[in-house]
Amino acid sequence: MHEQVNEILKQNRLSVTGSRLKILNLFLKKGNALSHADIEKNTGESFDRVTVYRTLQTFVEKGIIHLIPTTDNSIKYALCKNDCAPGHHHDNHVHFICDECHKTICLDEINIPIIKLPKGFKPQHAEMVVTGVCGDCRL
């Protein structure tokens, strides 16, 4: 996984820093969306809030991670797929938030439907969040 983290940073022309390594490794290891607090708690390091925030912003700008709105108006972050680029995300998929375990999952195979807007309107970004009970919690 360490090689994969280094490769992602290299592809995006980012210098390798301790915070970038730890945070990106955490995203790869967890496989689901993370909040700022999740990252602070799970990196095993004592990065200050500003370092975590700046690292996340850089990753969003480079197309490494994308934002997911939550039902409580906070934000979670998830890894982008390979087709995202700096300033241009292609994460037009549904996000699922479990009411039981609060895990946020990207449903990559389910695209957000095209919304027909009134004449003269131009969409820039669409988000769709579905809440319910995930497969693990239903058992």
C-alpha positions in Angstrom: 0.0 0.0 0.0 2.9 2.3 0.7 4.0 2.1 -3.0 0.4 3.0 -4.1 0.4 6.0 -1.8 3.8 7.2 -3.2 2.6 6.7 -6.8 -0.6 8.7 -6.2 1.4 11.6 -4.8 3.9 11.4 -7.6 1.2 11.3 -10.3 -0.3 14.4 -8.8 3.1 16.2 -8.4 2.8 16.4 -4.7 5.7 16.2 -2.3 5.8 13.3 0.1 5.1 14.5 3.6 4.2 12.6 6.7 0.6 13.9 6.8 0.0 13.2 3.2 1.4 9.6 3.5 -0.6 8.9 6.7 -3.9 10.4 5.5 -3.8 8.9 2.0 -2.9 5.5 3.5 -5.9 5.8 5.9 -8.2 6.3 2.9 -6.9 3.3 1.1 -7.0 1.1 4.2 -10.5 2.1 5.3 -12.1 2.0 1.9 -15.1 4.2 2.9 -15.7 7.9 3.4 -14.0 9.6 6.4 -14.8 12.8 8.3 -12.1 15.3 9.4 -12.6 13.9 13.0 -12.2 10.3 11.7 -8.9 11.2 10.1 -7.6 13.0 13.2 -8.6 10.0 15.4 -7.3 7.2 13.1 -4.0 8.4 11.7 -2.2 7.5 14.9 -0.4 10.8 14.7 -1.0 14.1 16.4 -1.4 16.3 13.3 -3.0 19.6 14.1 -6.4 20.4 12.6 -4.9 22.9 10.1 -2.5 20.3 8.7 -5.3 17.8 8.2 -7.5 20.5 6.7 -4.8 21.7 4.2 -4.0 18.1 3.3 -7.6 17.3 2.5 -8.1 20.6 0.5 -5.0 19.7 -1.5 -6.3 16.2 -2.2 -9.7 17.6 -3.3 -8.1 20.2 -5.6 -5.9 17.5 -7.2 -8.8 15.1 -7.7 -7.6 12.5 -5.3 -10.6 12.7 -2.9 -14.1 14.1 -3.3 -16.5 15.7 -0.9 -19.7 14.0 0.4 -22.4 16.1 2.1 -24.0 14.4 5.1 -27.5 14.7 6.7 -26.1 16.8 9.6 -24.5 19.3 7.2 -21.0 18.2 7.8 -18.6 16.8 5.1 -17.0 13.5 4.6 -14.3 12.7 2.1 -13.8 9.6 -0.1 -11.2 8.5 -2.6 -11.9 9.4 -6.2 -11.6 6.9 -9.0 -9.0 7.2 -11.7 -11.0 9.6 -13.9 -10.9 12.6 -11.6 -8.4 15.4 -12.3 -7.3 18.6 -10.7 -10.4 20.9 -10.6 -12.6 18.4 -12.4 -14.3 15.6 -10.5 -16.2 12.8 -12.1 -17.9 11.4 -9.0 -21.4 11.5 -10.4 -22.6 8.6 -8.2 -24.9 8.1 -5.3 -23.6 8.1 -1.7 -25.3 5.9 1.0 -25.2 6.8 4.7 -26.1 4.1 7.1 -28.5 5.2 9.9 -27.1 2.5 12.2 -23.3 2.5 11.9 -23.1 6.0 10.2 -20.7 4.6 7.6 -20.8 6.5 4.3 -20.3 4.5 1.1 -19.8 5.5 -2.5 -22.2 3.5 -4.7 -20.1 3.9 -7.9 -22.3 1.7 -10.0 -25.4 3.9 -9.4 -25.2 7.2 -11.3 -27.1 10.3 -10.3 -29.9 10.7 -12.8 -29.8 13.6 -15.2 -32.1 16.3 -14.0 -33.9 18.3 -16.7 -33.6 21.9 -15.7 -35.6 24.9 -17.0 -34.4 26.6 -20.1 -31.4 28.9 -19.4 -30.2 26.8 -16.4 -26.8 25.1 -16.6 -25.9 22.5 -14.0 -22.5 22.5 -12.5 -22.7 19.8 -9.8 -25.2 17.3 -8.5 -25.2 15.3 -5.3 -27.4 12.5 -4.2 -27.3 11.0 -0.7 -29.5 8.0 0.3 -29.9 7.1 3.9 -31.0 3.7 5.3 -29.5 0.6 6.8 -26.4 -1.0 5.2 -26.0 -4.7 4.4 -23.7 -5.2 7.4 -26.2 -3.7 9.9 -29.2 -5.5 8.5 -27.7 -8.9 9.5 
